[in-house]
């Protein structure tokens, strides 16, 4: 679905159903960050961008010990997971 929508002139940023809202932030280098929320939540692109410029760049990209291409295991970095958990728990939309 994202590839289909990417071909359009407008940028795909979210998708809403009656059960959830999917938010997408795609970096210029092609990384995609996705978050699900309540269907009535405003855009969370700013949060996904914070994930990218903060924990992702700091604990994943700049860490030579992290395997970036592991589709089977994902990102295996305790600092990254802890930082994301702290960031999300601090959001008012998730209280």
N, C-alpha and C positions, 0 to 999 in steps of 0.2 A: 504494500500500500504506500509506503514512504517513497519508494522509487517512482511509482506512478505520479504521486503528487509533486515530487521534486522536479519533474519536467515542466511544470507550470511556471509562470512568471512570479507568482507570489510564493512566499516561503511557508512551508508547513510548520506550524508551531504547536498546535494542539488538536485533539480529537475528542469529542464528547459523546458519551452514550448516556442512557438513563442510570447506569450503575457506577460509572467512573469517568474521569477526564484524564487523558493521556497528554503529557506535556513533553515537548521535544526541544532540545538545544543541540544544534550541530555546529561544530567548530570549523574554522577555515581548513584545518588539516584533515577533516573527515570523521573525527570522533563524534559519536552520537550519545547524548545523555538523555535518559527517559525517566519520567516519574509519573506515578499514578496518584490521583487525588479524588476527592469528592467532586461530583459533576458540576457543582456550583462554585467551585474555587476559581479565583482569578488566575491569570497566567502565572506560572512558576518558572518562566524562562530565566528570570534574574537569579533564582535559587540554583538552577542547573548551571548557569554561567559561574556562579560562586563556587560550585563544586569543581568546575573545570579549572578556574584560575587559582583556586586555593589547594584543596587536598589532592586533586588529580595531578596538577603540575608539580606540587611540592613533594608528595610521597610516592608518586608512580613514575612520572616522566623523568624527573631528576634523580631517581634512584636506580643505579645500574644493576642492582640485584633483582629488580622486579621484572618478571617475564611479561612482556607486553602482548605477546601473540598467543597466549593460552586461552583458547576458546572453551576448553574443557573445564578448567578450574577458575577462570575469571581472574580478578586481581587479588592476589594473595598477599596482602599487606595489612597488618594489624593497625598501624597508624592511620592508614587511609580509611579503613572501616570505622575506627573509633571517631575520627574526624567527621565523617559523613553522618554517623549516628548523632553526634553532638549537634551538628548543623541542623539536621531535620527535627530533632526533638526541641530545638529552640524556636522553631517556626510557629507562629500563632495559628496558622491554618491547620496544624496537626494536633492541637490541644483539645 
